[in-house]
Amino acid sequence: MHFAGLLKVAGNSASNADAVPQDLQKAMCAGLVPDPTNQKHIAMQDIDAFARFVMEEMKQSDSISKFASVLSSKHLPYRPPGERLLWLLTAAARLLAASPSISIDEIVTALIGDEIVAEDCRSGQRKAEAVCCIFCVLGWLIFLYRPDAANSNTDHLSIQTQDCPCFNGESQSIEESSRPFFEVVKVFNALGNLKTSDDSSSQRDLQLETHPRLLHPSLFNASILTRFGDLEIVWVDSIGSHLDLDIGAKKLYLFRFSCFLRTQSFAGSLLPS
């Protein structure tokens, strides 16, 4: 499914009047797509759809005003709060792409230095609020987990586990924000069996008998698996559960936004290699 399908999935009936400004679209494309010149299938309408999907997530969790409160008064004060948060997302994407070992604390500090996050978010309760904001933004950005943005508890980093089988736990202490971000993600097991590089030469990974949870996506589609594999397809929002196979229950979990997976299979990806 392409990003344009995100709106239908989210139930968003946004009109053209809600379209994201072109300067923000271009910035998001540069920040989210590793090599736009080699991925011409990623149209601006897809980026626009992704942006509005994130906006819808923030609206549904009633978190726009909460997250906007951590923004610096110098950060695009003339723009609507939702747009300002999308610029924050774009800045966070660039920091993560530049340094995969970066921590949430370091992202917050960098954004304070760039006058995107408020200066008073360096410590205490305000820092906790900023950390929770960035944790949620990163979740929407990379689809490894769906953040529990409606949770008002700033002592923990919380996720929604939905029906994804890969997750271990629903929250971690806010103190974990000092660790590299992807180490925090690994504690949740949100990465699952995720592989972002093409390893088609490894035939053993394609053998269901020896590696029941690692299937090569180019060899299967939902229709074939349903008709001939007698499998129930479960569509999930988290990449870490993509291609998980529950043999006992005959369920195959597929990430519903396959276009995003393709964009993140190149050098410079936001996802860990």
N, C-alpha and C positions, 0 to 999 in steps of 0.2 A: 504494500500500500504506500502510495506517495504521501508527502506531507499534506497535500491538499485534502486527503481523506481524513486527516485528523479532526477537522471541524465537524464532519458528520459523526464521527465516533464520539466526540465530546458533546454532541448535541448543540453545538453553537450555531445559531442562525444569524451570525453577524452580517451586516450589510456592507456594501462598498464604502460607506461612510466611516466604517471602523478600520479601514485598511491602514496598515502601518506606513508611516512616511518613508519616502524613497531613501533618504539618507540613512535611516535606521535599517532598512532592508539590506542595503549594500554593506553596512557595517556588520550586520549579523551574518550575511553570506561569507564575508571575509573571515569572521571569527569562528563560524561553525563548520564550514566546509574546508577540509585540508587543502585541496587544490582545485579551485573552481574552474580553471581552464581545462582540466581533464574530466570535469563532471558537468557537462553542459546540460544534462538532463535535469539538473537541479535548477529549476526556474525560480524567478523571483516570487512567483505566485506560491511556490512551495514554502519559501522562507516566510512569506506573509502569513500563510496558513499556520506554520509552526509558531510564529509569534502570537497569533491570535489564540492558538491552542494554549500556550502558556498563560496568556491573559485570562482565558476561561478557567484554567486551573486555579489561578489566584483569586478570581471572583468567587468560584464555588467554595473555596476554603476561607473566604472573607479575610484574606491576608494582605490585600493591596495597601490599605492604610497602615497596617502594622509594619510591613516591610519598608514602606516609603518613609517611615519615621526614622530609619537609620541612615537615610541619605543625607549628604551634605547640602546645606542651603545654597551652596555655590554650584551644585550639580544640576544643570539644565532647569533652573527654577521656573522657567516659562512653559515647560512641557507638562502634560498630564502625568499623574503619579505612575500609571501603568507603563507609559513610554519610558519614563525615567528608570523604572525597574528593568525594562528590556535592555536599556543601555548598560545597566549594571550587569545583567546576564552576559552581554557581549564582552564586557571588560573581563569578567571572570573566565569566560571561555578562552580568551587570549592568554591569560595568566596560566591556566591549566595546560594549554597546548604548549606553551613555552617551557614549562617545568612540571612534568608529570608527577614529580615527587613533592610538590608543594603541599602545604597543609592549609586547612581552612583559616587558621590564625594568620598565616602568612598572606593569604589572599585578602583578608580583612585589612591587615596592615598596609598592603600595597594599595588597596582602594582608598584608604584614608589618605595616603600620600598623594594619590591622584585627585583628591578632593571630590571623590564620588561618594564615599561613606563619611559620615560625620566624625569630627575630631574626637568627640567625647565617647566614641565607641572603642577606645583603646583598652578599657578595663571595666571591671565591675559588671553590673546588670546590663549596661548598654552594650558592652562587648558581647555578652551572652546573646542579646537580641540580634546583633549583627551576625554572629556565628550561625545562629539558627536560620537567619535569612539566607546566608550564602549556602548553607547545607541544602535548603529547599531549592534554591536556584540551580545548584549543580545537579540535583536530582532531575529537575525538568529538562536540564540541558543535555544530559547524556543517557537518560532512560535506563540507568542501571537499577534504580529504585524509584518508587513514587513517594515523595515526602509527605509526612503527615503535617501539612502546613496549618491545619486548623488547631493543632495542639498548642495550647498556650504555655506549656511547661518549658521554660528555657533552661532547665537543668539537664535536659536530655536531647539527643539527636534522634528523632523518631521517624519511622517509615510506615507505610501501609503495606502489609504483606499480601493482601488480597488472597488469591488462590494459588499463588506462585509457590511451588514446592521447594525452591532452592534456599529461601531465606532462613537464617538462624537468628531468631529474636526480632523484636520490633523497635528497640531503642538502645542507645549507648550513652554513657555519661558525656556531658558537654566538655569535660576535660580532655576527651579524645581528640578534640579539634586541633591540638598541638601536633598530632601525628600526621604523616603524609596522608592526604585525602584518600588515596586508593587503598591504603592499609585499613582505614576505617571502613571502607566499602567491603573489603575482604572479610572483616569480622562478621558482617551481615551475610556473608557468602553471596552477595549480590552479583558477583562476577560469574558465579556458577561455572559452567563449562565453556564460557565465552572464548572464542578464538577469532581474532580480528585479521589474521593473515591466512592466505590460501595455502592449505597444506594437503592439496589433493594428491600429492605424490605418495603420501603415507597411506597405503592401502589398508593397514591394520585399523586405522580410525574409521574406515568405511564398513568394517565387518560388525554387523549387529550382534553376533554371538559373543565377541570378545570385548566390544566397547558399546554396550547397549544404549548409552546416553550421548554418543557422539555420532551424529549423522551428517553427511555432507549435504548442504542445502541445495546444491546444483543437481542432485540426483533424485530429489523427491519433491512432490507438491501435495497440497492438501487433498486434492481430489483422488489421486492415486492411493495415498495412505488410508483414506477413508473407505474406499471401495475394496481395495485388495489387501490392505493391512488390517482391516477391521479395527481401526483405531479411532478414538474420539479426539477430535482436535479441540484444544483449549487455547483460546487466544489471550495472550497476556501483554501487559504494558511494560514489562521489565526484560531487558535484553538478557540478563543472566539466566533466565528460564528458557531462552530460545533453544529448541530442539531437545529439551529434557524429555525423557521417555519413561513413563511409569508402566513397566511391563505387566505388573499384576493387575492394574486397573485398565490397561490398554488405553492409556491417554498420552497423547503427544502434545507438548506445550510449544506454541509458536508465538514469537514476538510479532505483534500485529502491524508494526510500521517498518516493513522490510526495507523501504527506501533509505531510512536512516542508517541501517546496518551497512548498506552499500557505500554510503558517503563516508563512513568511518573505517573503511578498509584500506586506506591509503596512508602513506607516511605523513606525519603531522596530525594524525587522528587525535580526537579528544579522549578516545578510549585507550586503556593500557594495552600494550602489545603482548 
